[in-house]
Amino acid sequence: MLEAEFIANFEENIINLSKNISDTLIKKILNKFNIKPPFVFYLGNAHPHKNIEGLIKAFLLLRKDYQYLQLVLSGKNHYFWQKIKEKFYNPNIIYTGYLTDEEMVALYKSAKIYVVPSFEEGFGIPLLEAMACGVPVVSSNAASLPEIGDRACIYFDPVDIKDMSDKIKSVLNNQKLQKELIEKGDRHYKNFSWKKMAEQTLEIYKDAYK
């Protein structure tokens, strides 16, 4: 019963919220976090294999050419996020902490680009969530990510900060490419079973509370 309920809520919260969330609510959520588009978005934890430091360094390179750009980093506060915030304080980097489902979808839909910088990754659910919410995805080419993202992403070498920065820049500079990635992402995420994604997410939660 718990699994069936979780799966139903997972699909409903992502797909339905993406379709039905109002512009007024999105604006309210952005104001809550003092987010001023355009911004690059990441959602997840800050464990070392997620390569958040690499993403921040790539963003700081981008800021030399895009002085209006923000980086929004979201995830439940824990030790690794605290260490990141202490090391990389910057007024153009916004740490939101935990997000509700509405806040998560609002940020996905408002982001200019969603970035997955990981050295290692499992199924990569946020990558597909971003596609479902209509944001272009730029991803690490490590582990399972190219398999999950296929041709609907632009890929970079996660150990090469300049390559990450350049690939993000290539999407920022090209409205045609942005549109192509959004269209490809919209088709691509529908090839995946949300039931399977929800089941895998549920297993992660189960493991965390063993």
C-alpha positions in Angstrom: 0.0 0.0 0.0 2.8 2.4 0.9 4.6 1.6 -2.3 1.5 2.1 -4.5 0.7 5.4 -2.7 4.3 6.6 -3.1 4.4 5.8 -6.8 1.0 7.6 -7.4 2.2 10.7 -5.5 5.5 10.7 -7.3 4.0 10.9 -10.8 1.2 13.2 -9.7 3.5 15.7 -7.9 6.0 16.1 -10.8 3.8 15.9 -13.9 0.6 17.5 -12.6 2.4 20.3 -10.7 4.5 21.0 -13.8 1.4 21.4 -15.9 -0.8 23.3 -13.4 1.5 25.5 -11.3 0.6 29.1 -11.8 2.9 31.9 -12.8 1.8 33.8 -9.7 2.9 31.0 -7.4 6.2 30.5 -9.3 6.9 34.3 -8.9 6.1 34.0 -5.1 8.5 31.1 -4.7 11.3 32.8 -6.6 10.8 35.9 -4.4 10.9 33.8 -1.3 14.5 32.7 -2.1 15.5 36.0 -3.7 16.1 34.3 -7.0 16.3 36.5 -10.1 16.4 34.6 -13.4 18.3 33.7 -15.3 19.9 31.0 -13.1 21.6 27.6 -13.3 19.9 25.0 -11.1 21.1 21.9 -9.2 18.9 19.8 -6.9 20.2 16.9 -4.7 22.7 16.2 -2.0 26.3 17.5 -1.7 28.2 14.4 -1.1 31.7 14.6 -2.7 30.8 12.3 -5.6 28.1 14.8 -6.6 30.9 17.3 -7.6 29.2 20.4 -6.3 32.6 22.1 -5.8 33.2 21.5 -9.5 29.9 23.1 -10.5 30.5 26.1 -8.3 34.0 26.6 -9.9 32.5 26.3 -13.4 29.8 28.9 -12.4 32.5 31.3 -11.2 34.2 31.0 -14.6 30.8 31.7 -16.2 30.3 34.8 -14.1 33.2 36.5 -15.9 31.0 36.6 -19.0 27.5 36.5 -17.4 27.5 38.9 -14.5 23.7 38.7 -14.3 23.7 34.9 -13.8 22.8 33.1 -10.5 23.5 29.6 -9.3 20.8 28.0 -7.3 21.7 24.9 -5.2 19.0 23.0 -3.5 19.0 20.0 -1.1 18.2 19.1 2.5 20.8 20.7 4.8 23.4 18.3 6.1 27.1 18.2 6.9 28.3 18.3 3.3 26.0 21.3 2.4 27.3 23.1 5.4 30.9 22.6 4.4 30.1 23.8 0.8 28.4 26.9 2.1 31.3 27.7 4.4 33.8 27.3 1.6 31.9 29.0 -1.2 30.0 32.0 0.2 29.0 34.2 -2.7 25.9 36.6 -3.1 25.3 35.1 -6.5 25.0 31.6 -5.2 21.7 30.8 -3.5 21.4 27.8 -1.2 17.7 27.1 -0.7 17.9 24.1 1.6 15.0 21.6 1.4 12.3 22.3 -1.1 8.6 21.4 -1.1 7.2 19.7 -4.2 5.8 23.1 -5.4 9.1 24.9 -4.8 11.0 22.2 -6.6 8.8 22.3 -9.7 8.8 26.1 -9.7 12.6 26.2 -9.7 12.9 23.5 -12.4 10.5 25.5 -14.6 12.2 28.8 -14.0 15.8 27.6 -14.5 17.7 28.5 -17.6 19.7 25.3 -17.4 19.7 22.3 -15.1 23.2 20.8 -14.4 24.1 17.3 -13.2 27.9 17.6 -12.3 28.3 14.1 -10.7 31.4 11.9 -10.8 29.2 9.0 -10.0 25.4 8.6 -10.3 22.7 6.0 -9.9 19.5 6.4 -11.9 19.7 10.2 -12.2 16.0 10.9 -11.4 16.4 14.8 -11.2 17.8 14.8 -14.7 14.4 13.3 -16.0 12.4 15.5 -13.6 14.1 18.6 -15.2 13.2 17.3 -18.6 9.6 16.8 -17.5 9.5 20.4 -16.3 10.8 21.8 -19.6 14.4 22.9 -18.7 17.5 22.2 -20.9 19.9 19.7 -19.2 23.7 19.8 -19.2 25.2 16.7 -17.7 28.4 15.0 -16.7 29.3 12.2 -19.0 30.1 9.9 -16.1 28.6 6.6 -15.0 25.0 6.0 -16.1 24.2 9.6 -17.0 24.7 9.3 -20.8 22.6 6.2 -20.8 19.8 8.0 -18.9 20.0 11.3 -20.8 20.8 9.9 -24.2 20.7 12.6 -26.9 18.5 14.9 -24.8 21.5 16.4 -22.9 24.8 18.2 -23.6 27.6 16.4 -21.9 30.9 17.4 -20.2 33.9 15.8 -18.5 33.2 16.3 -14.8 36.9 16.5 -13.9 37.4 19.4 -16.4 36.0 22.6 -14.9 36.5 24.6 -18.1 34.7 21.9 -20.2 31.8 22.1 -17.8 31.8 25.9 -18.0 32.1 25.8 -21.8 29.2 23.3 -22.2 26.9 25.4 -20.0 27.9 28.5 -21.9 27.2 26.8 -25.2 23.6 26.4 -24.1 23.3 29.8 -22.6 24.4 31.4 -25.9 22.1 29.4 -28.2 18.3 29.8 -28.0 17.9 27.3 -30.8 19.9 24.7 -28.9 17.9 25.5 -25.7 14.6 24.8 -27.6 16.0 21.6 -29.2 17.0 20.3 -25.8 13.7 21.1 -24.3 11.9 19.3 -27.1 14.1 16.3 -27.0 13.8 16.2 -23.2 10.0 16.3 -23.4 10.0 13.3 -25.7 12.8 11.5 -23.9 11.5 11.4 -20.3 8.3 9.8 -21.5 10.3 6.8 -22.6 11.0 6.0 -18.9 8.7 4.3 -16.5 7.8 6.7 -13.7 6.7 3.6 -11.7 10.2 2.2 -12.0 11.7 5.6 -11.0 9.4 5.8 -8.0 10.2 2.3 -6.9 14.0 3.0 -7.1 13.5 6.2 -5.1 11.5 4.4 -2.5 14.3 1.8 -2.2 16.7 4.7 -1.5 14.5 6.0 1.2 14.1 2.5 2.7 17.9 2.1 2.7 18.4 5.4 4.4 16.1 4.5 7.3 17.4 0.9 7.9 
